[in-house]
Amino acid sequence: MVGRSVEELSAEFTDPEWREKFAEFSDLMELLGDCIISDSYVVPDEVNAAIKLTESGHAVLDRLTRKDKVNAKDARLMCALTLGHVELFVDIDATDLDRLVAVLHKELLGREIQFPFVWGRDLYDLYASTYEQEKDVLTNEETLKLLRDLPPGVAQYGPFTIGPFGLRRSLSNRGIHGRRRVAAYHCAVPSCHAIHPVMLQTGQGAAINRDREKLGDYLQQDANDPSDWWAFADSLSGSADARYGDQQVGVLLPLIGDVLSDRELRSLVVEVLETKSGQLRDAVSEFAAVKSASEFVDQRSRAELLQLCLIANERAVQVALDKLVRKGTIVVPRGDVRRPVINHQIRSGAFHLRAELGIHGTRFVSDDPGLAILRERRLLNKLYLRDEASDVQELEWQLRGVDVEDLDEKLERYFRTKTPQESLERLVLARKINVVTACHEVGIDDADGLKDEQLIEAILWKLGFPIDVDEDPHASFWLRHQQLSALAQSSTMGNSERFLEIANPYFTGLEGILLDSLAYTAWALMSDHTRSLRPFSYDDGTDREAGLVLLQSIADQEGGDSTFTPDFVSEKVELRNLVESFRRLAKHLESCRSETEKYTRPRPEFPDYDGKTSLKSFVLRSTLPFIDLSRPSQDRIIAGLHSISEVMVAADVFSVRNDYAHYRRNAPDIAKVESALEAIGRSITRLEHLGFCRIVFVPAAVKSDRWGHARHEFIGPRSYEHVFSRPTTLDWMGLPGLDEPQYLMRAASFDDPNEVLRFTRRHNSDFSSDWSDFPKRRRSGPGVKSADGSPSYKEDVEVSAE
């Protein structure tokens, strides 16, 4: 007999109740197939009693027990775990699903069957404290010991969630399966930033596992092709259809499990419990009394809170998360994007979606950059109904000026010639109904409190487009510089309230820019970013402090006039100290350049590819990045630092800063102020050109040809530009990718002149605090290649359409 396809099985098994029961039974069998047990595990009698077999199943059972000497309970469960071959082995109608659920619930609570808790850093930290060396596989005994010190694993199979509350039904079908290959550690090589996996072992000595190969051998002898029972179950659960969802279909657990602090997670569960629909409260009432949501949540562990999120409706969790970000209960600084850390490889569906959290809440993005454009096109097409005359007329009006006759072609031309922001501003904001349609399409639950620019930005974010940070940290300084330069010639300077009103914040701002520039430049050129916990990423807190400490050490080494001894650590530094410190930093870098042997990187810290290929180079061979730059770049940096000091010293900027309140409108005073302002303007411009300031550059365009050459264009404020060429030999060194905003130190180039030191921005939040001491590296051992090294989507997760 020939095995049947999904379509043939669908035509044969049409009863809705049977289909639902079969899908749920299949989910439970997948759960059992993924769990971890001990070598001494024995199949409970209740499982044996709950499962009833078909005639085909009994034939297999008889063969296994008589010829292969398999225990009858194990053989029955083995048939169930297989589902069937040509025919189904399990009598779905006769099987007691409720009884099976009850016994699995009991087994989970007693931890007879287990799953690893993989969300957040619990497993990672426990592994780090347990194993000093790299290991790629744990024995069953080691696995059970590790699991014993972890919370119960949280996962979901169809409608069934598992976790500290045992086996509980969810309001949403999902596929977030437990896994034995888990991200566990960072290796000893500082230049390797990937999380390496460890394989957990279930009890192969348990009879249910030991004898399963006997069933496999028997079925392989059958010349008939098997029927697609598992694929049929997927089609019934809805996961097959949900696989092609792209916007509101995804799984939030990897995101909330990794990026929310305990406080934020509690706030989220409280919000979901207190929603008007009360669905989660009703679902929880089956096993826990919830009077005060806050009091109930305060008593729950992190694992329990995550299982509660799975029990909840997926859409309700997303809406609540967006609301908490909008209210500021969960603070996500502008420009910050939270992504899963341990579980960053998990993807959902055919588009390989991953969840992110930003200033406008959650979204699902793809590795394919074109997905956002396709979503935008679909959204624009939904704004106007083609069978409504009024809609057609309105759309014709909005697209006036596009010289095409056919309306659909006109919209397509408009779509291709306008930026996403321009298109959305023109068409979404045209009518209230368009706003409602757009918000529903992208998943914005409450747009009433948003201004037009906030609404468009939120829609862009949800579609998957990058949000322009539009940051110019020197904007107010340059405005005051322009105003002060004009007032210096048009006012009685010392008596002018306007002059004094601008001069005071101007010079204060100047000191702030210089101090920030010094801290950032010293940190960038003198810190070993390869060894850093956050490689090539700058934090205006801890990294700024590290830069100030470096500056203080340089100042202490040089000594000098005690009247002007700077205190960089406490940021008590006069303008004279700041200006002189650029010269001091230049001299220190010159000294370092003459003693390169002091900064040689230890050989074990080099990446594996170094020396094994001429196509990729690792040039960060020193612990002082400045030494690894090209010689012309080093000379340019040193000359630039010297010139900044020289120009401002020559213009006597210090005395102008101290005495501006006493100047009058006479030729010498005007000349002195003008000279100082000109010197300051030249110096700050030089700082910006060299990249000694924290100016954000954002990706603007990528231009490529058919031979593989590519130009990645970045733009900054006030028409600053930089271009990266690809391919390059230097893109395996751990520098930030070219798809996100970053600080570019344009004077700090390597042998490839377009390849410069660059750093992403880190933001202070609960998220950054929770991961501040990550990673924790292991000592060298056997280990395995990182899971990051060969991306795979075998562990995709999905949520069914509802």
C-alpha positions in Angstrom: 0.0 0.0 0.0 1.4 3.4 -1.0 1.6 6.1 1.7 -0.7 9.0 1.5 0.1 12.7 1.1 -1.2 15.5 3.3 -3.8 16.3 0.7 -5.0 12.7 0.6 -5.1 12.4 4.4 -7.0 15.7 4.5 -9.6 14.3 2.1 -9.9 11.1 4.2 -10.0 12.5 7.7 -12.6 15.2 7.6 -14.3 15.1 11.1 -13.4 18.4 12.9 -13.3 16.8 16.4 -11.1 14.0 15.2 -8.8 16.5 13.5 -8.4 18.6 16.6 -7.8 15.7 18.8 -5.2 14.2 16.4 -3.3 17.5 16.2 -3.2 17.8 20.0 -2.1 14.2 20.4 0.7 14.9 17.9 1.8 17.9 19.9 2.0 15.8 23.0 4.1 13.2 21.2 6.5 15.9 20.0 6.8 17.1 23.6 7.7 13.6 24.8 10.1 13.2 21.9 12.0 16.3 22.9 12.1 15.9 26.7 15.1 14.8 28.8 14.8 11.8 31.1 17.1 9.8 33.3 18.5 6.3 32.4 16.2 4.9 35.1 13.0 6.4 33.7 10.0 4.1 33.5 7.0 4.8 31.4 4.0 5.4 33.8 1.1 3.0 33.7 -1.3 5.9 33.1 0.4 6.7 29.8 0.0 3.1 28.7 -3.6 3.1 29.8 -4.4 6.4 28.0 -3.1 5.4 24.6 -5.1 3.1 22.4 -3.7 1.5 19.3 -5.3 0.7 15.9 -5.0 -2.7 14.3 -1.8 -1.6 12.6 -0.5 -0.4 15.9 -1.3 -3.6 17.6 0.5 -5.5 14.9 3.7 -3.5 15.5 3.2 -3.8 19.3 3.0 -7.6 18.9 6.1 -7.8 16.8 8.1 -5.7 19.2 7.1 -7.6 22.3 7.3 -11.1 20.9 10.3 -11.0 18.5 12.3 -8.0 19.9 11.5 -8.6 23.6 10.4 -4.9 24.1 8.4 -4.2 27.2 4.8 -3.8 26.3 4.4 -0.3 27.9 7.5 0.9 26.1 6.4 -0.6 22.8 3.0 1.1 23.0 4.5 4.5 23.6 7.0 3.9 20.9 4.1 3.4 18.5 2.5 6.6 19.7 5.8 8.6 19.3 6.0 7.4 15.7 2.2 8.2 15.0 2.1 5.7 12.2 3.7 4.4 9.0 1.4 3.7 6.0 -1.5 3.5 8.5 -1.9 5.3 11.8 -0.8 3.3 14.8 -2.9 5.2 17.3 -6.7 5.0 17.7 -7.4 8.7 18.2 -11.0 8.3 19.0 -10.4 5.7 21.7 -7.3 7.4 23.2 -8.0 9.3 26.5 -6.4 12.6 25.8 -7.4 14.2 29.1 -5.8 11.3 31.0 -2.6 11.6 29.0 -2.5 15.4 29.6 -3.0 14.7 33.3 -0.2 12.2 33.6 2.3 14.4 31.6 1.3 17.3 33.9 2.3 15.2 36.9 5.5 14.0 35.2 6.5 17.6 34.5 5.8 18.8 38.1 7.8 15.9 39.5 10.5 16.7 37.0 10.5 13.1 35.7 10.5 14.6 32.3 12.4 17.8 31.9 13.4 20.6 29.5 16.3 23.1 29.8 15.4 26.6 30.8 17.0 28.6 28.0 15.5 32.1 28.2 17.7 34.8 29.6 21.1 34.0 31.1 20.3 31.4 33.9 21.7 28.4 31.9 24.6 30.5 30.6 25.6 31.7 34.1 25.2 28.3 35.7 27.3 26.7 33.0 30.0 29.3 33.6 30.1 28.6 37.3 30.0 24.8 36.8 32.5 24.3 34.0 35.8 26.2 33.7 36.7 24.6 30.4 34.9 24.4 27.1 32.7 21.2 26.7 30.6 20.4 23.7 28.6 17.5 25.2 27.3 16.7 28.7 26.6 13.2 29.8 23.1 12.4 31.0 24.3 12.6 34.6 25.9 16.0 34.0 22.7 17.1 32.1 20.4 16.2 35.0 22.7 17.9 37.5 22.6 21.1 35.4 18.8 21.0 35.0 18.4 20.3 38.7 19.9 23.8 39.5 17.8 25.5 36.8 14.1 26.5 36.8 11.8 24.1 34.9 12.1 24.7 31.1 9.4 26.9 29.5 8.2 25.9 26.1 5.0 25.3 24.1 3.7 22.6 21.8 0.6 23.7 19.9 -1.9 24.6 22.7 0.2 23.1 25.5 2.6 25.2 27.5 5.1 23.6 29.9 6.9 25.2 32.8 6.8 25.6 36.6 3.0 25.3 36.4 3.2 21.9 34.7 1.3 21.3 31.5 -1.2 24.1 30.9 -3.3 25.1 27.9 -2.7 28.4 26.1 -5.0 31.0 24.5 -2.7 30.9 21.4 -1.3 28.0 19.5 2.5 28.3 19.2 5.5 26.2 18.3 8.3 26.9 20.8 9.9 23.5 21.3 12.4 22.5 23.9 15.8 21.7 22.6 18.9 19.8 23.7 21.5 21.8 21.8 21.6 25.0 23.8 23.8 28.1 23.7 26.0 27.8 26.7 29.3 29.6 26.7 31.9 31.9 25.1 35.2 30.4 24.3 38.6 31.6 25.5 39.5 33.6 22.3 38.6 37.3 22.9 38.1 37.9 19.2 35.4 35.3 19.0 32.1 36.8 20.0 29.8 33.9 19.3 28.0 31.8 21.8 29.0 28.2 21.6 26.5 25.3 22.0 26.6 22.3 24.3 24.6 19.2 23.7 22.5 17.9 26.6 21.9 14.2 26.7 18.7 12.4 27.5 18.8 9.0 29.2 19.8 6.6 26.4 19.8 3.8 28.9 16.1 4.2 29.6 14.2 1.3 27.8 11.9 3.7 25.9 15.0 5.2 24.2 17.2 2.2 24.1 14.7 0.1 22.2 13.4 2.7 19.8 15.9 1.8 17.1 14.3 -1.7 17.0 11.1 -0.1 15.8 13.0 2.0 13.3 14.8 -1.1 11.9 11.4 -2.9 11.6 9.8 0.0 9.7 12.7 0.4 7.4 12.1 -3.1 6.2 8.6 -2.1 4.9 8.9 -1.5 1.2 5.9 0.9 1.3 6.4 4.6 1.6 5.0 6.1 4.9 2.1 8.5 4.9 2.7 12.1 5.8 1.2 11.9 9.3 3.4 14.6 10.9 2.9 17.0 8.1 -0.8 16.4 8.3 -0.7 17.2 12.0 1.1 20.5 11.2 -1.5 21.4 8.6 -4.3 20.8 11.2 -2.6 22.8 13.9 -2.4 25.9 11.7 1.4 26.1 12.0 1.8 25.4 8.3 -0.3 28.5 7.4 1.2 30.6 10.1 4.6 29.9 8.7 4.0 32.4 6.0 2.8 35.2 8.3 5.0 38.3 8.2 3.7 41.0 10.4 1.6 40.2 13.4 2.5 36.5 13.5 5.7 35.7 15.4 6.8 34.6 18.8 7.7 37.0 21.5 9.1 34.6 24.0 12.8 34.8 22.8 12.5 38.6 23.1 10.9 39.0 26.4 12.8 36.1 27.9 16.2 37.7 27.0 15.6 41.5 27.1 13.2 42.2 29.9 14.4 42.7 33.4 12.5 41.0 36.3 10.8 44.4 37.0 9.8 44.9 33.4 8.6 41.3 33.1 6.4 41.7 36.1 4.9 44.9 34.7 4.1 43.1 31.5 2.3 40.2 33.2 0.4 42.6 35.4 -0.7 44.6 32.3 -1.9 41.4 30.5 -3.8 40.3 33.6 -5.5 43.6 33.9 -6.7 43.9 30.3 -10.4 44.4 30.0 -11.0 41.1 28.2 -9.6 39.2 31.3 -8.7 36.2 29.2 -5.4 35.5 31.0 -7.0 36.0 34.4 -9.7 33.4 33.5 -7.1 31.0 32.2 -5.0 31.3 35.3 -8.0 30.8 37.6 -7.9 27.1 36.8 -4.8 26.6 38.9 -4.2 29.9 40.8 -6.4 32.5 42.5 -5.7 36.1 41.2 -7.2 38.9 43.3 -4.6 41.6 43.0 -2.5 41.2 39.8 0.4 43.0 41.4 0.5 40.8 44.5 0.1 37.7 42.4 2.9 38.6 40.1 5.3 39.7 42.9 5.2 36.1 44.3 6.0 34.5 40.9 9.5 33.4 39.7 10.8 34.5 36.3 10.1 31.1 34.8 6.5 31.2 36.1 6.1 34.7 34.6 7.3 33.5 31.2 4.9 30.5 31.3 2.1 33.0 32.1 3.1 35.0 29.0 2.7 31.8 26.9 -0.7 31.0 28.5 -1.8 34.5 27.4 -3.0 35.4 23.9 0.0 36.3 21.8 -1.6 39.5 20.5 -2.5 40.6 24.0 1.2 40.3 25.1 2.4 42.3 22.2 -0.2 45.1 22.8 0.7 45.2 26.5 4.4 45.4 25.7 3.9 48.3 23.3 1.8 50.1 25.8 4.4 49.8 28.6 7.1 51.2 26.3 4.8 54.0 25.3 4.0 54.8 28.9 7.7 54.7 29.9 7.2 51.8 32.3 9.7 50.0 30.1 12.3 52.6 29.1 13.9 52.1 25.7 16.1 55.1 24.9 15.8 56.6 21.5 18.1 54.9 19.1 18.3 51.7 21.3 17.1 48.5 19.9 16.8 45.5 22.2 17.4 42.1 20.6 17.6 38.6 22.1 21.1 37.9 23.4 21.3 34.2 24.2 18.5 33.3 21.8 19.4 35.7 18.9 19.4 32.9 16.4 15.8 31.8 16.8 13.6 32.7 13.9 10.0 32.4 13.0 8.4 31.1 9.9 9.3 31.2 6.2 10.6 34.8 6.5 12.8 33.9 9.4 11.4 36.7 11.5 13.0 37.8 14.8 11.5 40.1 17.4 12.9 43.4 18.4 12.0 46.1 21.0 12.5 49.8 20.4 11.1 53.2 21.2 7.9 52.3 19.4 7.4 48.9 20.9 7.8 45.5 19.3 8.3 44.5 15.7 9.2 41.4 13.7 12.0 41.9 11.2 13.8 39.6 8.7 17.3 39.2 7.6 16.0 40.1 4.1 16.1 43.9 3.9 13.5 43.9 1.2 10.7 42.6 3.5 10.0 46.1 4.9 9.5 47.4 1.3 7.1 44.6 0.5 5.1 45.3 3.6 4.9 49.0 2.7 3.6 48.2 -0.8 0.9 46.0 0.7 0.0 48.7 3.1 -0.3 51.4 0.5 -2.5 49.1 -1.7 -4.9 48.6 1.2 -5.5 52.3 1.9 -7.9 52.9 -1.1 -10.5 50.4 -2.3 -10.5 50.1 -6.1 -14.3 49.3 -6.2 -15.2 52.5 -4.4 -15.5 55.5 -6.7 -14.8 58.0 -3.9 -11.6 56.1 -3.0 -10.5 55.9 -6.6 -11.0 59.7 -7.0 -9.2 60.4 -3.8 -6.2 58.2 -4.8 -6.1 59.9 -8.2 -5.9 63.2 -6.5 -3.2 62.1 -4.1 -1.1 60.8 -7.0 -1.5 63.9 -9.1 1.7 64.7 -10.9 2.6 61.1 -11.6 2.4 60.9 -15.4 0.9 57.4 -15.9 -2.7 56.6 -17.0 -3.4 53.3 -15.2 -4.1 53.9 -11.5 -2.3 50.8 -10.2 0.8 51.6 -12.4 0.6 55.2 -11.1 0.7 53.9 -7.5 3.5 51.6 -8.3 5.5 54.5 -9.9 4.8 56.7 -6.8 5.9 53.8 -4.5 9.2 53.4 -6.4 10.1 57.1 -6.6 9.3 58.3 -3.1 11.0 57.4 0.2 8.9 55.2 2.6 8.5 58.3 4.8 7.2 60.5 2.0 4.8 57.8 0.8 3.3 57.2 4.2 3.1 60.9 5.1 1.2 61.6 1.8 -1.1 58.7 1.8 -1.6 57.6 5.4 -2.2 61.0 6.8 -4.6 62.0 4.0 -7.7 60.5 5.8 -8.5 59.2 9.3 -9.7 55.9 7.8 -6.3 55.5 6.2 -4.6 56.0 9.6 -7.0 53.4 11.1 -6.2 51.0 8.3 -2.5 51.5 8.5 -2.4 51.1 12.3 -4.4 47.8 12.1 -2.1 46.6 9.3 1.1 47.1 11.3 -0.2 46.4 14.8 -0.4 49.8 16.4 -3.1 49.5 19.0 -3.5 53.1 20.2 -2.5 55.9 17.8 -4.7 58.7 19.3 -2.0 60.2 21.4 0.6 60.3 18.7 1.5 63.3 16.7 1.7 63.0 12.9 5.5 62.6 12.9 5.4 60.1 15.8 2.7 58.1 14.0 4.7 57.9 10.7 7.8 56.9 12.6 5.9 54.2 14.5 4.5 52.8 11.3 8.0 52.8 9.7 9.3 51.0 12.7 6.6 48.3 12.7 7.1 47.8 9.0 10.8 47.1 9.6 12.5 50.2 8.4 15.4 51.8 10.4 14.4 54.9 12.4 16.5 57.9 11.8 18.2 59.0 15.0 18.6 62.5 13.5 21.2 63.4 16.1 23.6 66.3 15.9 25.3 66.6 19.3 26.8 69.9 18.3 23.7 71.6 16.9 23.2 73.9 19.8 26.9 74.7 19.9 27.1 75.7 16.3 23.9 77.8 16.6 25.4 79.7 19.5 28.7 80.0 17.6 27.0 81.7 14.7 25.0 84.0 17.0 28.0 84.9 19.1 30.2 85.6 16.0 27.5 88.1 14.7 27.0 89.7 18.1 30.7 90.3 18.5 30.5 92.9 15.8 27.1 94.3 16.4 26.9 94.9 20.1 28.6 96.5 23.0 29.9 93.1 23.9 30.4 93.4 27.7 27.2 95.3 28.3 25.0 93.4 25.9 22.7 91.1 27.8 22.2 89.1 24.7 26.0 88.6 24.2 26.3 87.5 27.8 23.3 85.3 27.6 24.8 83.4 24.6 28.5 83.5 25.7 28.0 81.7 29.0 26.3 78.5 27.6 28.6 78.7 24.6 31.8 78.3 26.5 30.2 75.8 28.8 29.1 73.8 25.8 32.6 74.1 24.3 34.1 72.6 27.5 31.6 69.8 27.4 32.4 69.0 23.7 36.2 69.0 24.4 35.9 66.8 27.5 33.6 64.4 25.7 35.9 64.3 22.7 39.0 63.7 24.8 37.3 60.8 26.7 36.0 59.2 23.6 39.2 59.6 21.6 41.5 58.3 24.4 39.1 55.3 24.9 38.9 54.5 21.2 42.6 54.7 20.5 43.9 53.2 23.7 41.4 50.5 24.8 41.6 46.9 23.7 38.3 46.5 22.0 38.9 42.9 21.1 39.0 41.9 24.7 36.0 44.0 25.7 32.8 42.5 26.9 31.1 44.8 24.5 33.5 44.9 21.5 33.5 48.1 19.4 30.6 49.6 21.3 30.6 52.8 23.3 28.7 53.6 26.4 28.5 57.2 27.6 28.8 55.9 31.1 31.4 53.2 31.8 33.4 53.7 28.6 33.5 57.5 29.1 34.8 56.9 32.6 37.4 54.6 31.2 38.5 57.3 28.8 38.7 59.9 31.6 40.9 57.5 33.7 43.2 57.1 30.7 43.5 60.9 30.3 44.2 61.3 34.0 47.0 58.8 33.9 48.5 60.7 30.9 48.2 64.0 32.8 49.8 62.5 35.9 52.7 61.1 33.9 53.5 64.5 32.4 53.1 66.5 35.5 53.3 70.3 34.8 52.0 73.4 36.4 50.2 72.4 39.6 47.9 75.4 39.3 46.2 73.7 36.4 46.3 70.1 37.6 43.2 68.5 36.0 40.9 66.0 37.7 39.4 64.1 34.8 37.9 61.4 36.9 35.6 63.8 38.7 35.3 65.9 35.5 36.7 69.0 37.2 38.8 70.2 34.3 39.3 73.8 33.2 39.4 74.9 29.6 43.2 75.3 29.7 43.5 71.7 30.8 41.2 70.5 28.1 43.1 72.3 25.3 46.5 71.1 26.6 45.2 67.5 26.9 44.9 67.2 23.2 48.7 67.9 23.0 49.4 65.5 25.9 47.4 62.7 24.2 49.3 63.2 21.0 52.6 63.0 22.8 51.5 59.8 24.6 50.5 58.2 21.4 53.8 59.0 19.8 55.5 57.4 22.8 53.4 54.3 22.5 54.3 54.1 18.8 57.9 53.9 19.7 57.4 51.0 22.1 55.1 48.7 20.2 56.5 45.6 21.8 54.8 46.5 25.0 51.4 46.1 23.4 51.8 42.9 21.5 48.7 40.8 21.6 49.1 37.2 23.0 49.0 34.6 20.3 46.1 32.7 21.9 43.9 35.7 21.5 44.1 35.6 17.7 41.2 34.2 15.8 41.4 30.8 14.2 41.5 32.1 10.6 44.6 34.2 11.2 47.5 32.8 9.1 45.3 30.2 7.4 44.0 32.3 4.6 45.2 35.4 2.6 41.7 36.4 1.8 40.9 37.7 5.3 43.2 39.6 7.6 43.3 40.2 11.4 45.3 43.4 11.9 44.4 44.0 15.5 47.7 42.5 16.6 48.2 44.9 19.4 46.3 45.6 22.6 46.5 49.3 21.7 44.3 50.0 18.6 46.3 53.1 17.6 49.4 50.9 16.8 47.4 48.8 14.4 46.4 51.8 12.2 48.2 52.6 9.1 51.3 54.9 9.5 49.7 57.8 7.5 46.6 57.5 9.7 48.8 57.6 12.9 50.5 60.7 11.6 47.2 62.3 10.8 45.8 61.6 14.2 48.9 63.0 16.0 49.1 66.1 13.8 45.3 66.7 14.3 45.6 66.5 18.1 48.5 68.8 18.1 46.8 71.3 15.9 43.7 71.5 18.0 45.8 72.6 21.0 48.0 74.9 19.0 45.2 76.8 17.3 43.3 77.5 20.5 46.4 78.4 22.5 47.6 80.8 19.8 44.2 82.5 19.9 44.3 82.8 23.7 40.9 81.2 24.0 41.4 80.7 27.7 41.5 84.5 28.5 38.6 85.2 26.2 36.6 82.5 28.0 37.5 84.0 31.4 37.1 87.7 30.5 34.3 87.9 27.9 32.0 89.8 30.4 34.5 92.7 30.4 35.1 93.2 26.7 33.9 96.4 25.0 33.2 97.3 21.4 36.7 98.5 20.5 39.0 97.2 17.9 41.4 95.2 20.1 38.6 93.5 22.0 36.6 92.7 18.9 39.7 91.3 17.2 40.5 89.1 20.2 37.0 87.7 20.4 36.9 87.2 16.7 40.2 85.4 16.7 39.1 83.2 19.6 35.8 82.3 17.9 37.5 81.6 14.6 40.0 79.3 16.4 37.3 77.5 18.3 35.3 77.0 15.1 38.3 75.6 13.3 39.2 73.3 16.1 35.7 71.8 16.5 35.4 71.4 12.8 38.8 69.6 12.8 37.5 67.3 15.6 34.4 66.5 13.6 36.4 65.9 10.4 38.8 63.5 12.1 36.1 61.7 13.9 37.2 62.6 17.4 33.6 63.4 18.3 30.6 61.1 18.9 28.8 62.0 15.7 26.4 59.4 14.5 26.6 58.2 10.9 23.7 56.2 9.6 23.5 53.8 6.6 22.2 55.8 3.6 22.6 53.6 0.5 24.3 50.5 -0.9 25.4 50.5 -4.5 26.7 47.3 -6.1 27.6 45.9 -9.5 27.4 42.4 -11.0 31.0 41.6 -10.1 30.4 41.9 -6.4 31.8 45.4 -5.7 29.7 47.4 -3.3 29.8 50.9 -1.8 28.1 51.4 1.6 27.3 55.1 2.0 27.0 56.6 5.4 25.8 60.1 6.2 26.0 62.2 9.3 24.7 65.6 10.3 25.6 68.7 8.3 26.4 66.8 5.1 29.2 64.6 6.6 29.7 61.4 4.5 31.8 58.3 4.5 31.9 55.3 2.1 32.9 51.7 2.9 34.0 49.5 0.0 33.3 45.8 -0.1 34.7 43.2 -0.4 37.5 43.8 2.0 39.9 41.6 3.8 39.2 43.2 7.1 35.5 42.3 7.8 36.2 39.4 10.1 37.8 41.4 12.8 34.7 42.0 14.8 34.1 45.6 13.7 30.4 46.6 13.6 28.4 45.6 10.6 27.4 48.2 8.0 23.6 48.0 8.7 23.3 50.1 11.8 24.1 53.6 13.0 27.6 54.1 14.5 30.4 56.5 15.4 33.1 56.7 12.7 36.6 57.7 13.7 37.4 58.6 10.1 41.1 59.5 10.8 41.7 56.1 12.3 42.0 53.9 9.2 43.8 50.6 8.6 45.7 49.6 5.4 42.4 49.7 3.7 41.8 53.5 3.9 38.0 53.2 3.9 38.0 50.8 6.8 38.1 52.8 10.0 37.7 52.3 13.7 34.0 52.5 14.4 31.7 51.9 17.3 28.0 51.3 17.9 26.3 53.1 20.7 25.2 51.5 23.9 22.4 52.9 26.0 21.9 52.7 29.7 18.7 50.8 30.7 17.6 47.8 32.7 18.6 45.7 29.7 22.2 46.9 29.6 22.5 46.5 33.4 21.3 42.9 33.3 23.9 42.0 30.7 26.7 44.2 31.9 29.1 41.3 32.9 28.4 39.3 29.7 30.2 37.4 28.2 31.9 35.0 30.7 34.7 33.2 28.8 35.7 29.6 29.5 39.3 28.3 29.4 40.4 26.5 26.3 39.0 23.0 25.9 37.8 20.6 23.2 34.7 22.7 22.4 32.8 22.9 19.1 32.2 25.4 16.4 29.8 28.1 17.5 26.1 27.8 16.7 26.6 31.2 15.1 29.2 29.8 12.7 26.7 28.0 10.5 23.3 29.5 10.9 20.4 27.1 10.8 16.7 27.5 11.1 16.0 24.0 12.4 14.8 25.6 15.6 12.3 27.9 13.9 9.3 29.0 16.0 5.9 29.8 14.9 2.5 30.9 16.2 -0.7 29.8 14.6 -3.1 32.3 13.0 -6.2 32.9 15.1 
